[in-house]
Amino acid sequence: MLKKIPQITVFSATEKFGFTFRMKEEEKKAAAAYYTNYLKEIGQLVKKEHYDLLVLDEAVGACSSGMIKEEELLSFLDHRPDGLEVVLTGRNPSAALRERSDYDSEIRKEKHPFDRGITGRDGIER
């Protein structure tokens, strides 16, 4: 859905690893290496091209599950281009992430299609 809007560029990870709680240790290591590199690639890209807003969906969860080192994400935030707004999603951000933020909001589920057995929908959850 977002890909259809000309002013929006969507970057999606090309590799899918599944839920971290289902991964074996080797899979976790491979996923962590992939996502760490992916964050570095995004960091280079936003310095080359102009973007007003960057949404790093589930970046907080990636930190808490060990997929990205928090220091890497904090460094990314500290060295982002002037004028680039960054939105991090995910639950339970650390004190360091909260300290770096301008806004800290919580969205709480009241109801979700998953509750009725509807899995991820193209353009919405995946």
N, C-alpha and C positions, 0 to 999 in steps of 0.2 A: 504494500500500500504506500509506504513512504517513498519507495523508489520511483513512483509515478509522479512525484512532485519535483519539478525541475530545479527548484532552489535547495533541495535537500540531497546530500550525498550520503549514501548508506554504505558503511564498511561492515562486512560480516566476516567472521572467522571462517576460513575455508575448511578447517578441520573441526570435527565434532567429537567430543570425548565423553559426553554423558554426565551424569551426576557424580560429584566427587565421592559421595558416600558409597557409591557402588564400584569405584575404581580400585584396582590392585595398585600396589606401591609403584610398580614400573609405569603403569598408565598415568599415575599422578605426576611422576617425574617428567614424563613426556609432555603432558598437558601444561605443567608449570613452565617448562622451557619454551613451549609454543606461545603461551600467553604473554610471557615476559618479553619475548622477541616481538610479538604483535604490538605490545604497548610501545616499544622502542620505535617500531615502524610508524605508528600513528604520531608519535612525538616528532619524528623527522618530517612527516607529511604536513603537519599543521604549521611547521616553520617555513615550509616551501610555498604553500598555498594559503590564501586567506580564508579563514572560517570565523564566523561570529559566535557559533555555539557548537560545542562538542558534548555529546551524551555518551558516557561510558557506562553502558547498561550492565548492572551486576558487578561493577568494579569493587564495591565494598565486600561483596560476597567472595570475590576472587581473592581478596586479601585475607579474609578470615579463614578461607579454606586452604590457604597456602599456594594458590595458583599464581599469584603475583606477590612479590615481597612488598610490604607496605612502604618501605624506604624508596622503592622504585616508583611507586605511584606518587608519593610525596614529592620526590624529585621532579617527576613529570609536571606536577602542579606548580612547583616553585619556578620552573623554567619554561612555562608555556608562554606563547607570544602575548604581548600586551593586547588587550581588547578581546581575548578569547575567553568566553564564559564556558565553564566546564560543569556539567551535571554528573554526579556520581549516584548511581542507584544501588540499592542493596540494604540489607538489615544490619543493625548494630554497628555503626561506624565506630572506630576507635577514638579515643580522646584526641589523638594527633590529627586525625581527619576532621573531626568536629572543630578543632581549633583553627584549621586552615580554611574552613568554609565561611561563606558569607551568609548562607541560608542553611538551615537544618530543619527539614520537614519529615514527617512520617505519614505514609499512606497506609491505611489499615483496611484489610479486606473485610467487607461485610458479606459479600456474595461473589461467586466466581463460577464461570461455566464448568470448570474442572470438578466442582462439587456435584455436578450432574453427569459426570463421566465424559464430558467433552474435552478432548485432548487439545494440545496446542494448535492454533489456527494460523494458516499462512498469512503473513502481513500483520499479525497481532502478537502472538507469543513466539513465533519463529520466523 
